[in-house]
Amino acid sequence: MEDALCVEMDKAADQLVTIGTDTMGLMLSECSPDFLALYNSADLVVAKGMAYAETLTEINLMAPHLLLLRTKCTNVARYFQAKRHKNIAKLLRPNKT
């Protein structure tokens, strides 16, 4: 939230919401009910940070997710076919069911 407020995202977005827990990445079983209600009804999710990139690739996505991250480690850089220490914006599309 601190980063979002620093770049004044609150002035551009209708609402900013945290996941309601201090876990790294998105572990749906750990999220607050308020977050889950919004998350499950979202048309688009913007997630910042490598931990989200590492966990969202393991979740059955119901909406597009825009990942914003820096490739800090070799495994994540390789996964996204990028060099280490690069800023990445990657759109993950919903899983086909």
Backbone torsions as a table, in degrees:
resi	resn	phi	psi	omega
1	MET	NA	-37.4	-179.9
2	GLU	-57.6	-44.6	179.2
3	ASP	-63.9	-42.2	-179.5
4	ALA	-61.8	-42.9	179.1
5	LEU	-69.4	-34.6	-179.7
6	CYS	-61.3	-37.3	-179.8
7	VAL	-96.6	11.7	176.4
8	GLU	60.6	34.8	176.8
9	MET	-61.9	-27.6	179.5
10	ASP	-63.4	-21.6	178.6
11	LYS	-83.3	-19.8	-178.5
12	ALA	-101.9	-27.1	-176.3
13	ALA	-95.8	151.9	175.5
14	ASP	-67.6	-35.8	-176.5
15	GLN	-158.6	140.4	172.5
16	LEU	-113.0	134.2	-175.7
17	VAL	-138.0	138.3	172.2
18	THR	-90.9	168.1	-179.4
19	ILE	-77.0	-11.3	176.3
20	GLY	85.9	14.4	178.2
21	THR	-150.5	167.8	-179.9
22	ASP	-103.7	20.9	177.7
23	THR	-70.6	156.4	174.7
24	MET	-84.7	129.4	-179.4
25	GLY	78.5	-163.8	-177.3
26	LEU	-112.9	107.8	173.7
27	MET	-113.4	101.0	-171.8
28	LEU	-55.9	-32.8	-179.6
29	SER	-68.0	-15.6	-178.9
30	GLU	-100.8	-9.4	-173.9
31	CYS	-78.8	154.7	179.1
32	SER	-70.8	151.9	176.2
33	PRO	-58.5	-37.7	178.2
34	ASP	-61.4	-44.9	178.1
35	PHE	-63.1	-46.8	-177.1
36	LEU	-60.4	-37.5	178.1
37	ALA	-62.1	-44.7	178.1
38	LEU	-69.3	-44.3	-178.4
39	TYR	-59.1	-45.7	-176.9
40	ASN	-71.4	-15.4	178.8
41	SER	-106.6	2.6	-175.3
42	ALA	-73.6	143.6	173.2
43	ASP	-86.1	-25.8	179.9
44	LEU	-153.2	137.8	177.7
45	VAL	-118.3	130.3	174.0
46	VAL	-107.2	122.3	-177.5
47	ALA	-125.3	125.9	-178.2
48	LYS	-106.7	129.3	172.3
49	GLY	118.9	150.3	-176.8
50	MET	-64.8	-33.4	-179.9
51	ALA	-62.8	-37.6	176.5
52	TYR	-66.5	-40.8	178.2
53	ALA	-60.0	-39.8	-178.4
54	GLU	-71.0	-30.7	-177.1
55	THR	-95.9	-34.2	-178.3
56	LEU	-67.1	-26.0	178.0
57	THR	-71.4	-8.1	-179.9
58	GLU	-107.0	1.7	-175.4
59	ILE	-108.0	145.6	173.4
60	ASN	-75.2	99.4	-174.9
61	LEU	-76.4	135.0	178.6
62	MET	-101.9	-16.3	179.9
63	ALA	-137.5	159.9	174.8
64	PRO	-61.6	143.9	178.1
65	HIS	-125.0	125.7	174.7
66	LEU	-97.0	114.5	178.6
67	LEU	-93.6	132.0	173.7
68	LEU	-120.0	117.8	-175.6
69	LEU	-154.8	168.8	172.2
70	ARG	-115.4	131.7	-178.6
71	THR	-77.9	88.6	-175.7
72	LYS	-82.8	-21.6	-178.1
73	CYS	-128.4	160.1	-176.3
74	THR	-62.5	-42.8	-177.3
75	ASN	-62.2	-43.9	179.3
76	VAL	-68.4	-41.5	177.6
77	ALA	-59.7	-44.7	179.8
78	ARG	-63.4	-43.9	-179.6
79	TYR	-57.5	-42.2	-178.5
80	PHE	-92.2	7.9	178.4
81	GLN	52.9	51.2	-179.7
82	ALA	-135.6	169.2	175.0
83	LYS	-82.4	158.5	174.4
84	ARG	-65.3	153.1	176.0
85	HIS	64.9	32.6	176.3
86	LYS	-114.1	145.6	173.8
87	ASN	-82.0	136.3	-174.5
88	ILE	-128.8	140.9	166.5
89	ALA	-122.7	119.6	-174.6
90	LYS	-133.5	128.0	177.7
91	LEU	-92.5	119.8	173.4
92	LEU	-98.1	126.6	-178.9
93	ARG	-90.3	154.4	178.6
94	PRO	-58.0	148.1	177.7
95	ASN	-72.7	140.6	176.2
96	LYS	-77.3	132.2	178.6
97	THR	-118.2	NA	NA
